[in-house]
Amino acid sequence: MTKKVAVINDLSGFGRCSLTAAISVIAAMGVQPCPLPTAILSGQTGYPSYYCDDYTEKMDAIRKEWEKMDVSFDGIYTGFMPTGRQIEKVFHFLDSFYTKKTFLLVDPIMGDDGRKFGIFTPELYSMMKELVMRADIITPNLTELCILTDTDYRMIDQMTDERHLLTIVEQMARNLIAKGPREIVVTGIRFRDGAEGEQKMGNLAVTKKEKMLAAFPFVGESYSGTGDLFASVVAGGKARGDSLDTVIRQAGRLIELAIKDAVQEGVPRNDGVNYEQFLWMLGKGEMSE
């Protein structure tokens, strides 16, 4: 039977992010994405102007209809949550559909590059942290890991030694695992390779017993939606039973190639990366090399 993942996120017409990324990626992995939209936007919020239709008050209605259908999910994956009210709706959803056979993946979108997003409030932080503690796996970037562990990002940002940086990040993740999530994948860790001095972008997976690093050359550009693409690959991989090591390498390789192609084509940052042509790499048994 086809595996199913409920994806709770917004839908943006432009930007190649959130549900647009999740639906295409998860489906390409042979898993059925079941979207529950939190909002409908003309384009992602990085654009100078956009229209947003808030679906917060409609989320319960969709949940109740799914309850009538007596459906179940192998995974539940949450993305951008701009208000504590939406996270409250997610808690209701978990009460209905989260079981011992279901994994919860939370992408705790709160900031990037050492800065908290403008939506950040004490209430949102408190509720997001509560959601994170209920998760089985989370995919924070380095800024979000610092927020969740009350760590000064400036201290981390000044580290240039690869081994020291990764050791500190691993310990931060383990401190968080001791309180809640079983697996953490920290994305977007930028460092210089100790042997060759090449600048790289790494994703560090940490569990109670092990750690895994998947690093790729940093091409010098950042784009909208890459975090959503990464988390979506992890969700699809978890649903079909892939190892975490395999999943983070597939995700990293896909994004590396998509960014390179976007840079070559001169794609604007807000438009997101050219990932569609590389979705074949996510097929079961495909190698990411």
N, C-alpha and C positions, 0 to 999 in steps of 0.2 A: 504494500500500500504506500502511496506517495506520502512523504513526510510533509508536514505543514508547519509554517512559522507565522504567527501573528506579528505584524509589523505596525507599531504605533508611532506615527511620525507625520509630518506635514507633507503636502504635495505641492511642489513648485513647478510651474510651467517651464521656466528657464533656470539654468544653474547646475543641472546634472547632479542633483543632491537628493537627500532625504528619500522619499518614497520612489522617485524616479530611478535613483540608483539602486535602492534595495530590491524593488520588484524585478528589474532586469537581471541583476546579479544572482539573486536567490533562485529565480526561475532557470537561469543558465546552469545552475548547479543541480538541477533535477529535483528541486524542492519547491513546493507550492507556497508562494507568498500570499498572505491574507491581510491586505492593508486595512488599518483602521485610521483614517485621516484625522489629524488634530486641527488642521487648518488647510485651506486651499489658497495658494499665492500665485500671483501672475509671474513672479520670479523670486529667487531667493533674496534674503534680506540684505545682501551685500550690494545690490543695485541701488542707485540713487533714489529711485522711486519704484514702489510696488503696491499692488492691491492685495489685501489679506482678508479672507473670509474665515473667521474664527469658528472652529467646530467643537469647542470645548463642551458646550451644552448638548451636543448631538452624540457625544461619545457613549454615554450611557444607553441611549436608544439603540445604537448599533450592537453594543454588548448584550442587551436584553434579547435582541432578535437572534443573536448567535446562541444564546442560552436556550431559546425555544428550539433551535435546530439540533441541539444536543451534540455540538461539535467539540472536538478536542484538538490540542496543539502539541507538537513535539517541542516547540520553542516559542518564546515570546521575546520580542526584540524592541526596545524602546530607544527613540532618538531625541531630537530637539524638543524640549519642554520649556516654553517661555514663562510659565506661571506655576505657582504651587497648586492652583486649582486643577490644572491638567494632570499633575502628578497624583493628585487625589483621585482622579478618574482612573488612572492606571492602577492604583491600589484596589479599586473596586473590580477592575478587570482581573487582577491577580486572584482576588477572592473567588472569582467565578471559574477561572481556567488554569491556574497554576497548580500542578500536582507533582507528585514524586517523580513522574516520568517526563516532566516538562523542565526545560532549562530556561532561565531568565537571563538575557543579555542586555545590559544597560550601557548605552553610550552616553556618559554624563557630560553633555555639551554645556560648558560654562565659560570657556575662555580659550585663548591661544596666544602664543608668542609672549607669555608673561603677563597678559592683560585679561582681566575679567570682562565679559561682554556687558553691554549697556543694560541688559535685562536683569543682571545679577542683583538679587536682593537677599537680605538675611533669611527671609521666609523660603525663597527658592533654594538657597543653599541647604537649609535645614531639611527640607523635604527631599531634595535630590540625594543628600547623604543617607537619608532613611531608605530611599529606593536602592541606592548602591549597596547598602548593607544586606538587603534582601536578595541581591543578584547572585547568580552562580558564576557569571563571568562579566567583567567590565572592560571597556576599551577606551580609557582616558588618554588624551595626549599628555605631554609632560606638564604643561600648565595646569591641567585639570587634576593630575595626580598631586601636584603641589597644593592646590586648593583643598583637596580631600584629606590631605595629611597635615594641613596647617604648616607647610614648609615655605620658606622664603624663596621664590623663584630666582631672585637675583643671585643667590648663593649657587644655585644649580647652573645658571647661565654662565657664570664666570669659570666654570670648570672646563679645562681643555684636555686634561689627561683622560683618555678613553677608559682605561681600566677603573680609575677612581670614580668617574662619572657613572658608569654602568653599575658599579658596586653600590653607590649611594641610591640610585634609582631602584635597584633590586631590593634594598633594605626598606625603602619607602613603601614599595609594593607589598612586601612581606608584613610590614606593620599593619597595613590595611587588611590583608588576608586574615590576620589574627582576629579581626573584629567582624568579618562578614564574608565577602566574596571568596570563592574558592580558586578562581583563576583571574589574573589580570594581564592584559596586553597593553603595554605602554607604547603609544605610537609617536612618531615624529621626533625621535631623539637624535639630534644632530651632533656629530663629533668627527674628529679627524682620526683616521686609521693609524694606529701606533706604529705599524711597520712602514707604510708607504706615505703617510701624511695626507692621503686623499680624504676629502670631505665626504662624509657619508650620512645617510638617513637611516636610522635603525628602529626596529620594532622589537621590544623586549617582552617575551611572555614569561610570567612567573606563576608557579603553582607552589603548593606546600612543600613539594619534594624536589622540584627542578626549575631550571630557567633555560630559555632558548632565545637566541638573538638572530634575527634575520635583518641584514643590513645591505643597502644598495647605494650606488653612487648618488650623491646629491646633485641635481641638475641646476640648482640655483633659482628655481621658481616654485611658488606655492599657488595652489588653485582651490577654488570652491569645491566641496564635495568629496575630497579624497578620504577624509575621515569616515564619511558615510559609506563609501565604497569598501573601505577596509573592514568596518564593522559588519557590513552585509556579507562579505566573504566569510568572516568568522561565524556568523549566524548560520549561513548555508552549510558550512563545513561541519559545525556542531550537530546540525540536524541529520546529516547523512553519516555521521560517525567517523569523520576524518580525525587524524591526530592534530593536536594544536600546532605542532611544529610544521606539519604539511600545510596547514591552513594559512599560517602567517607568512610562509614563504610564497605561496600562491598569490596572496593578497599583495605582498610587497612587489613581486615581479610584475603583476598586472598594472599596478599603479605606476611603477617605474617606467614601463613602456608607454603607458597612456600620457604621462607627463612629458616624456621626450617628444612624442608625436605632437602634443599640444604646443610645446615650445617651438618646434620646427614649423608648425602651421601658423604661429602667431595668434593663437586663441587667447582672447581676453581672460583675465583671471576669474572674473565673475561667472563666465560661461562654463567653467569646469573643464575636465580633461577628456580627451578622445579615447574613452575606454571601450566603446561598443565593439570595435573591431577585434578586441582581445578577449572577449567573453568566452571564446572557444577553449581558452586555457583553463577554465574552471570546470570543465567536464570531468566526470569521475575517472580517475586513473591518468589524467593528463599531467605531464611534467611541466613545471614552471620554469625550467631552464631554457 
